[in-house]
Amino acid sequence: MGLALRMSKIQESMTLALSAKAKKMRREGIDVISLSAGEPDFSTPDNIKNKAIEALSRGFTHYTTVSGIPELKDAIIQKYKRESNVDYSPNQVIVSTGAKQALYNAIFALIGPGDEVLIPIPYWVSYRDQVIMAEGIPVFIDTDEKSGFQFSIDDVKKSLTSKTKLILLNTPNNPTGVIYNEDVLKEIADLAIERDLYIISDEIYEKISYGEIRVRSIVAIEPKVKERAIIINGFSKAYAMTGWRLGYAVGPEEVIKAMNKIQGQVTSCPNSIAQWAGVEALTGPQDEVARMRDEFKKRRDFVMEKLAGIPHVSYVRPQGAFYIFVNISYYFNKVYKNYKVADSLSMSEYLLNEEKIALVPGSAFGKEGYLRLSYATSKENLEKALDRLKSGLLKLT
Ligand SMILES: Cc1ncc(COP(=O)(O)O)c(C=O)c1O
């Protein structure tokens, strides 16, 4: 008797695995620069930390209601009223142990054996595996660099079958940094209403966008979709709070209730102290969010400048998040010493071993030919790492 059958169908998170490998090499004294991080390199703002210390000092150290403390739910409700002009009630909100758990709850609440889930490529690594864990079938909508990694409503319609239940969207996007076209999002919202489909809209990077293209929640674009859309959001990216493990979802009451049931059996409530930190994050001053975003923008511009000096690479200009998805396919099937780079995975292994830089292969996001470069690291690191990337690519002949 061995492991459950499902274990052969799901993959380890490649982004977490690569970060772990780079960290291990660093512990061994190797000068590795990781461009694989999915987290801001900034510290959580002080006002947020202080709120947590205060909660701890006054002994707020017990289980809370499974779906989160009323104060945090209220702060989330106010956020959606203020920023998206939509009204949610407390039973349409759930706070979870990270956006990842909110997403898992939502997928498990909605998807069962044979249900099809539409997912645009490239996609964030966990979508595919969470759908498979729920015994659903991921159905991918391909996009390409030429179209700016955007898809059309016809692309979506072509993939629909009688088994389609859910469309999973992520904008601003990980790994491309692309913000999806609002007109298409509106068409998808209309389609979901008309065909009784659900939408999960992962909007965790909404605060990290560079002002070149407007970012609005899908419920702000089409308020009627509120009855069909589960919005996933969290604190990890906007407030540099990855280790606190705090995220949330808003959506139709019956879906949130089901998510609550799952969470109650899996993790109970999210961390009590982190929840008070979350209240401060949403209701306190937002200037640190702007400062971090401005810094990410400077780094994005710097990375684009450096990439301009590397022959035969291309990308779509990222408008948000902190990633750039670089097309390195020109260098496939070239060799250096005993390395033959055949795909994005062998390219990332080659660059890690030979140049000591960690980047995530495009195949982890369902798109061959690319590497995801995270610029959530210092300018000095970026400068060194991009010089190494250039050197590694140019050695391949
Ligand atoms: C698109 C996307 N959604 C969700 C998450 C998970 O965030 P959290 O740390 O809140 O679980 C991530 C983290 O990398 C992400 O990139």
The ligand as a Tripos MOL2 file, in Angstrom:
@<TRIPOS>MOLECULE
LIG
   16    16     1     0     0
SMALL
NO_CHARGES

@<TRIPOS>ATOM
      1 C1         -1.1650   34.7440   -8.4670 C.3       1 LIG1
      2 C2         -0.9870   34.3580   -7.0440 C.ar      1 LIG1
      3 N1         -2.0650   34.0220   -6.3180 N.ar      1 LIG1
      4 C3         -1.9510   33.6480   -5.0350 C.ar      1 LIG1
      5 C4         -0.7360   33.6070   -4.4070 C.ar      1 LIG1
      6 C5         -0.6670   33.1340   -2.9650 C.3       1 LIG1
      7 O1         -0.5160   34.1640   -2.0710 O.3       1 LIG1
      8 P1         -0.5330   33.9230   -0.4890 P.3       1 LIG1
      9 O2          0.8530   34.1860   -0.0010 O.co2     1 LIG1
     10 O3         -1.5010   34.9530    0.0400 O.co2     1 LIG1
     11 O4         -0.9960   32.5490   -0.2300 O.co2     1 LIG1
     12 C6          0.4230   33.9390   -5.1160 C.ar      1 LIG1
     13 C7          1.7500   33.8330   -4.4870 C.2       1 LIG1
     14 O5          2.7780   33.7240   -5.1360 O.2       1 LIG1
     15 C8          0.2930   34.3400   -6.4710 C.ar      1 LIG1
     16 O6          1.3650   34.6900   -7.2040 O.3       1 LIG1
@<TRIPOS>BOND
     1     1     2 1
     2     2     3 ar
     3     2    15 ar
     4     3     4 ar
     5     4     5 ar
     6     5     6 1
     7     5    12 ar
     8     6     7 1
     9     7     8 1
    10     8     9 2
    11     8    10 1
    12     8    11 1
    13    12    13 1
    14    12    15 ar
    15    13    14 2
    16    15    16 1
@<TRIPOS>SUBSTRUCTURE
     1 LIG1         1 GROUP 0 **** ****
